[in-house]
Amino acid sequence: MSISAPTQLDIQKIREEFPVLHQQVNGKPLIYFDNAATSQKPKRVIEKLTEYYEGYNANIHRGIHTLAEKATRAYEDTREAARIFLGADHIEEIVFTRGVTECINLVASTYGNEFINKGDEIIIAELEHHSNIVPWQMLCERKGAILKVIPVNDHGEIELDAFKKLLSDRTKIVATNHASNSLGTINPIQEMITLAHEKGAVVLIDGAQSAAHLPIDVKALNVDFYCVSSHKMYGPTGVGVLYGKRELLEKMPPYMGGGEMIKDVTFEKTTYNDLPYKFEAGTPNIADVVAFAEAIAFVNELGKENIHRHEAELLAYATYKLSKLKGIRFIGTASQKVSVLSFVIEGIHHFDIGQMLDTRGIAVRTGHHCTQPLMERFEIEGTVRASFAVYNTKEEIDSLAEGLTRVINFLKS
């Protein structure tokens, strides 16, 4: 869903839009390869935050004065931008949260509490982030439901045949990620959604790692719930979007009580607000939601196809360059991946690698990446993860390869 997307990206021009990239860390130019944790923010997003606070800071929806009306319009304009971005039919299907973690907890605590009963089954995958494991475990504990897990193969891909065998008439929810945060694996969510629906189950997709990289059309997917975090797609932190089919959201009880999510309150009874406000209690994160629209526009203008093409080139180049290093083993070699490269180096702890790269200004992520069960599957404690964004370059990857070579030579000398 690009808007006037260029046919070829000017990466150096794009880099100029990101102030944080133009600094030195430990006396070296910053090379930022931790984009799966959070992406950096272009000037337009930062400037929108300043514009809101300097120009029309006010609470929304309830005020009739000029600033409140301007803030409300900007907030709701972002909701419409998110609707279009995700391909949803109705504005009522777009609920603002603090991020994907809250989106998943909201569904588990509302839909789950309302419709999951003892003996029902919930299916997740070995690939999941902790935020798509723990809320379902908590729900199963509350309701006496059963949590089932789809295994992954040695490439880090979901075993579809095993998924089919796990599905049953007791399956009520299937929850998985669109793309793995620790391995980059892109899951076959269209097929999984179809298979789950054949059993009458609803499907929630964690889109944290896909929103900035892959085309998303919730209507074409026929997905029931889809979750997005702003900060992983060049937007502010503390903002998420839960898409939910309107007929499901209408059946779900509120997540929290307070202002905005009500129509009328008496000591005898409270009448809840219409969608989507039923799920948005209290004063929201107005400034960051307003600025999120600029991040959506940034991605649209570059074009997801162009972004994905550039990132795929970076991933292929990095895989080639690092494959030459002595003792390296890639964790997650799926045929379809977003721009995430996870690896271990024989005889060197991943924390040591991360710390030594940092002395050269190279930011990577080390550890279990909030996927401890997946690390156990591969019988490792954690990995080094380099994740690439549209502003990264092959020259930066050359520096990563050089830095890793120095680490290996130093620690094994």
Secondary structure, DSSP 8 states (H G I E B T S, - for coil): --SS--SS--HHHHHTT-GGGSSEETTEE-EE-BTTT-----HHHHHHHHHHHHH-----SS--SHHHHHHHHHHHHHHHHHHHHHT-S-GGGEEEESSHHHHHHHHHHHHHHHH--TT-EEEEETT--GGGTHHHHHHHHHHT-EEEEE-B-TTS-B-HHHHHHH--TTEEEEEEESB-TTT-BB--HHHHHHHHHHTT-EEEEE-TTTTTTS---HHHHT-SEEEEEGGGTTS-SS-EEEEE-HHHHHHS--SS-SSSSEEEE-SS-EEE--TTGGG--SS--HHHHHHHHHHHHHHHHH-HHHHHHHHHHHHHHHHHHHHTSTTEEES---SSB-SEEEEEETTB-HHHHHHHHHTTTEE-EEE-TT-HHHHHHTT-S-EEEEE--TT--HHHHHHHHHHHHHHHHHHT-
